């Protein structure tokens, strides 16, 4: 029993201490921030169009496709990167905070220009 416990503890120690490999094609944090800012802005624009839900979804899909083209990223890379960061809350927190901060700065600029 004692040997089993020591084996379990040593396995836990080595798995926790090993450096995690990043998935292939993972978008960097800065790329994710830039894309997420553009996506949130697009969502806001679609909301202000006052379209029926079905129409709004279609318009947003077109806008989202353009965003991915502008950033030279495909949907699969974005979604898999998003999933990766969600599984790593410390990294996701940085991305979400930076996205929110950038959106707040953009909002302040627009408000001050009026």
TORKERO-573574 format. One record per residue (C-alpha): z negated, y, x negated; residue number from 1. Coordinates in steps of 0.05 Angstrom, whole numbers. Example, Ala and Ser with C-alpha at 12.3 -4.5 7.8 and 13.67 -1.06 7.14 Angstrom:
// residues 2
+--------+--------+--------+-----+
|     zz |     yy |     xx |   n |
+--------+--------+--------+-----+
|   -156 |    -90 |   -246 |   1 |
|   -143 |    -21 |   -273 |   2 |
+--------+--------+--------+-----+
// end
This chain:
// residues 114
+--------+--------+--------+-----+
|     zz |     yy |     xx |   n |
+--------+--------+--------+-----+
|      0 |      0 |      0 |   1 |
|    -17 |     47 |    -57 |   2 |
|     49 |     33 |    -91 |   3 |
|     87 |     47 |    -27 |   4 |
|     51 |    114 |    -20 |   5 |
|     67 |    133 |    -92 |   6 |
|    140 |    113 |    -81 |   7 |
|    144 |    156 |    -18 |   8 |
|    112 |    216 |    -53 |   9 |
|    158 |    211 |   -113 |  10 |
|    220 |    205 |    -69 |  11 |
|    197 |    266 |    -30 |  12 |
|    185 |    304 |    -95 |  13 |
|    254 |    290 |   -123 |  14 |
|    291 |    303 |    -58 |  15 |
|    256 |    370 |    -48 |  16 |
|    266 |    390 |   -120 |  17 |
|    340 |    374 |   -123 |  18 |
|    388 |    432 |   -117 |  19 |
|    429 |    429 |    -54 |  20 |
|    505 |    429 |    -62 |  21 |
|    541 |    481 |    -21 |  22 |
|    593 |    455 |     27 |  23 |
|    666 |    464 |      7 |  24 |
|    698 |    524 |     39 |  25 |
|    631 |    558 |     54 |  26 |
|    639 |    632 |     67 |  27 |
|    595 |    677 |     26 |  28 |
|    539 |    716 |     58 |  29 |
|    578 |    781 |     50 |  30 |
|    640 |    750 |     82 |  31 |
|    598 |    725 |    140 |  32 |
|    566 |    794 |    149 |  33 |
|    634 |    829 |    150 |  34 |
|    663 |    779 |    201 |  35 |
|    601 |    781 |    245 |  36 |
|    603 |    857 |    247 |  37 |
|    675 |    856 |    270 |  38 |
|    660 |    802 |    321 |  39 |
|    601 |    841 |    350 |  40 |
|    643 |    904 |    354 |  41 |
|    698 |    866 |    390 |  42 |
|    647 |    838 |    439 |  43 |
|    624 |    908 |    454 |  44 |
|    695 |    933 |    465 |  45 |
|    710 |    876 |    513 |  46 |
|    646 |    889 |    551 |  47 |
|    666 |    961 |    562 |  48 |
|    734 |    942 |    590 |  49 |
|    700 |    919 |    654 |  50 |
|    745 |    858 |    662 |  51 |
|    733 |    796 |    702 |  52 |
|    699 |    742 |    660 |  53 |
|    762 |    700 |    653 |  54 |
|    803 |    759 |    631 |  55 |
|    749 |    783 |    584 |  56 |
|    746 |    714 |    550 |  57 |
|    821 |    715 |    539 |  58 |
|    820 |    785 |    510 |  59 |
|    762 |    767 |    465 |  60 |
|    798 |    705 |    439 |  61 |
|    858 |    748 |    420 |  62 |
|    812 |    798 |    385 |  63 |
|    774 |    743 |    350 |  64 |
|    839 |    712 |    325 |  65 |
|    859 |    779 |    295 |  66 |
|    792 |    786 |    262 |  67 |
|    799 |    719 |    228 |  68 |
|    870 |    736 |    206 |  69 |
|    846 |    803 |    177 |  70 |
|    792 |    767 |    137 |  71 |
|    840 |    710 |    118 |  72 |
|    792 |    659 |    148 |  73 |
|    805 |    603 |    197 |  74 |
|    761 |    586 |    256 |  75 |
|    738 |    520 |    226 |  76 |
|    714 |    554 |    162 |  77 |
|    676 |    606 |    201 |  78 |
|    644 |    557 |    249 |  79 |
|    623 |    508 |    194 |  80 |
|    595 |    566 |    152 |  81 |
|    558 |    592 |    213 |  82 |
|    528 |    523 |    225 |  83 |
|    508 |    518 |    151 |  84 |
|    472 |    584 |    153 |  85 |
|    437 |    567 |    218 |  86 |
|    409 |    505 |    184 |  87 |
|    383 |    550 |    128 |  88 |
|    341 |    602 |    165 |  89 |
|    323 |    643 |    103 |  90 |
|    397 |    655 |     90 |  91 |
|    414 |    665 |    163 |  92 |
|    359 |    717 |    169 |  93 |
|    390 |    758 |    112 |  94 |
|    459 |    754 |    145 |  95 |
|    434 |    772 |    215 |  96 |
|    391 |    829 |    190 |  97 |
|    447 |    859 |    149 |  98 |
|    495 |    853 |    208 |  99 |
|    446 |    887 |    254 | 100 |
|    431 |    942 |    204 | 101 |
|    506 |    955 |    194 | 102 |
|    517 |    958 |    269 | 103 |
|    459 |   1007 |    277 | 104 |
|    488 |   1052 |    223 | 105 |
|    556 |   1050 |    258 | 106 |
|    523 |   1067 |    324 | 107 |
|    487 |   1126 |    293 | 108 |
|    552 |   1153 |    263 | 109 |
|    586 |   1149 |    331 | 110 |
|    527 |   1182 |    366 | 111 |
|    524 |   1238 |    314 | 112 |
|    599 |   1252 |    320 | 113 |
|    592 |   1266 |    394 | 114 |
+--------+--------+--------+-----+
// end
